[in-house]
């Protein structure tokens, strides 16, 4: 399975990167391909290309603020392949959220 994600929190520091780590760790445990874009205090890092979004099975938006380039995910959203979650929830419950992602693909 291939997952792409964006993480962002209001201050763009701790939760942005902790949510990124939670997604990456849980996906790697399961052998999933994963790429996480962060929109934090350092700006956009590890930016997702449209081709990567299009090729993904599921998009996770672990964001607590508006993000740049949200229109990239419109098609996946129409297909019900986008999970919107607070970064804090992603950090606390990565197993459950990645389980939700798996359910969207079935």
C-alpha positions, -999 to +999 in steps of 0.1 A: +000+000+000+011+035-007+003+064+016+011+101+013+005+126+040+008+162+051+014+173+087+010+208+100+002+224+133-004+260+143+032+267+155+047+244+129+072+228+153+067+198+176+034+183+165+041+187+128+072+166+131+059+142+157+029+134+135+053+128+106+073+104+126+042+085+138+029+081+103+063+070+089+070+045+118+036+028+116+037+026+078+072+011+078+062-015+104+036-027+080+058-025+049+039+003+033+054+029+010+051+063+026+060+099+020+051+127+044+052+164+035+056+188+065+044+224+065+060+238+095+082+266+108+108+257+082+082+261+053+073+231+031+096+202+034+096+169+015+069+184-009+045+159-025+044+160-063+010+156-079+021+123-095+028+109-060-006+120-047-023+104-078-004+071-073-012+069-035-039+046-022-047+069+007-039+105+017-036+114+054-040+151+063-028+154+099-033+191+100-047+217+125-044+247+102-050+254+065-023+241+043-008+251+010-017+231-020-048+215-006-063+213-040-038+185-049-060+162-029-095+170-044-096+139-066-087+116-037-112+133-015-140+127-040-130+090-040-132+090-002-095+082+001-086+111+024-083+109+062-084+142+081-071+140+116-056+163+142-018+160+145-022+152+182-045+123+174-021+110+148+007+110+174-015+093+200-032+067+178-011+059+147-022+022+147-059+030+146-055+057+119-034+035+097-060+008+102-086+033+089-064+039+059-063+001+052-101-001+054-104+027+028-085+005+003-105-027+008 
